[in-house]
Amino acid sequence: MAVTCALSQRGKGGTAMSAFTVEVGNHPGALSSLCDAMAGRDVNLLLCATTYGDSGVIAFIADDEASAMAVLDSLGLQYLVRPALTVRMENSPGVGAATFRKLSDADVNVDLLLPVRICDELFYAVLWVSDENAARSALGDQVIEAI
């Protein structure tokens, strides 16, 4: 059986997708509480999380952003939501460095990188960037519109 790793595309030029970050306490149940609440509203998440000291950060994309915001509001959690770009890179040494050098050379800061798909040949990530237009220009067809 052949396995493919491509994300579906509607066209080039980016996506209207947003990404979220939520700060939570670093204790058992913090992540499961958020996931349970989202599942209760039929919101599917793709996420990563990390902790530092007494706090943690959960970064995610949601298949229903309006419902995700409603869940976060109902839980009383403070969160950030920002437009995000989906980028495609070859999955080989040095490609990430070259991609991030393009952004750096364009004076674009990467505020968030959320891996969304990794396979043998390709790596897809959602990025928060300081200047979306400059990032699009710098990365060209590496920016995709995922559905």
N, C-alpha and C positions, 0 to 999 in steps of 0.2 A: 504494500500500500504506500503510495507516495504521500508525503506530508508537505503541505504548502504553508508559507508563513506570511503571505502578503495580507495587508489590511485592505479591505474594500476601499475603493476610491470613487468619488463623484467627479473629481476634477482636481486640477492643481491649484495651489494658492492658499491652502490653510483650511481652517475649520472654525466654526462658531462655537466649538466646545469650550467649556470652562473647566478649571481644576479648583479644588478646594483644599485648604489646610485648616486643621482644627487642633488647638492645643488642649491636651488632657493631662490629668495626673498620671504619674508613673506608679500604678498599682494594679493588682490583679483585677480584671473585669472591665478596665477602661475601654479597651478595644472591643471586647465582646458586647458591651452595652451599646456602643454606637452601632455596631453591625446588627444587633438584634432589633434596634429601633428602625434602622433602614429597611431590614427585611420585613418588618411589620407593615411597612408602607409599600412593599414590593419594589424597593429601590435596589438595583444591583450596583455594586461598587467594584472598582479595580483600585487597589490601594497599596500603600507601603506605609510603614510607621517606624519611628525610632524614638529612643528616650535619651535624656541627658539629665542626670541628677533626679530631681523630684518631678520632672515634667516630661511629657512626650508630645510628639507631633504626628498626626495622621494626615497624609496627603492622599487625595483620591479624585477619581472622575466617577461620575454617576450617570446611569442611563436615563434618569429623570431628575434633572437639576432642580426644578421647582419643588418637587416633593422632598428632595434632599435638603434644600434650604428650610422647608417647613419642619422637617424632623429636627434639624439642628436648632432652629428657633424654639421648638417645643421642649427640647432638652435644656434650653438656656445656655447653650455652648456658644462661645465666641468663635467666629471663623472668618477666614478670608476666602473670597471667590474671585477669580480673575480669568479673563480670556486666556486660552492656552493654544499653543501651536503643536501640531503633531509632526514629528520629523522622522525621516527614514535614514538609516546609515547602514553601510555594509558592516557585518559583524566580523571584523578583522582588526588586528593590532594597528594602532595609529589613526584609525578613521575617526574615532571620537576626538582625539587630540586635534586633528585637522578641522573637524567641524567646530569645535569650541574655539579654536584659533580664528576661524572666519568670523565668529561672533565677537570675539575680543577685538579683532582688527576693525570691526565696524562699531566699536564702543558699545556693545550690547552686553549687559550682564544677565547671566542665567540665575534666576531666583529659585527655580524648582525644576528638577528633572525626575519624572515619574516613568519608569520603564513600563511599557504596556504590552510589548510582545518581543520575544527574543527567540531566534531560531538559528540554525547553522549558518545561513547566509546573511540574514538581515536582523537589524535591531530597530525597534520603533520606540519612541519616547514622547511624552507630553512635556512641554516646556512652558514655564512662565519666564518671560523675558522683559527687560527694562524698556525696550523699544521694538514693538512688533513689526513695524514697517521696515526698519533697518535689518532686523533678523530675517525677514522674508527675502529682502534684497540680497543679503549676504549668503543665504543658504539656497536660494533658487529652488530647483525642483526637489530638493530634500524635504521641503515643507509640503505636506500632503493634506488632502481633505479626507478624513476617515469618516466612515458611516457606521 
